[in-house]
Amino acid sequence: MAHTPQPAPYAARKGELVWDSALDRVGEVTDDRYRLRPPGGGAEWHAEPRSIRPATRAEALRARVAVANAESRKGQK
């Protein structure tokens, strides 16, 4: 049986939005060791290199809209 090589993990850059398939959520890369945080801030988490990929335009937009909505609600209190 032939061995199928695994693709190399995605090399994300600091500040980039990525999709973490292990948690089904978008995160912003905070360092080169795959620490992520929600785009609007919050608790960081560690992602496995093989579980991340670049966020699609739709995923990034959805995350940014969620941040904007949360910020607008803060002003209404």
ABEGO torsion letter per residue (X at the ends): XBBBBBBBBBBBBBGBBBBBAAAGBBBBBABAAGBBBBAAEEBBBBBBAAABBBBBAAAAAAAAAAAAAAAAAAAAX
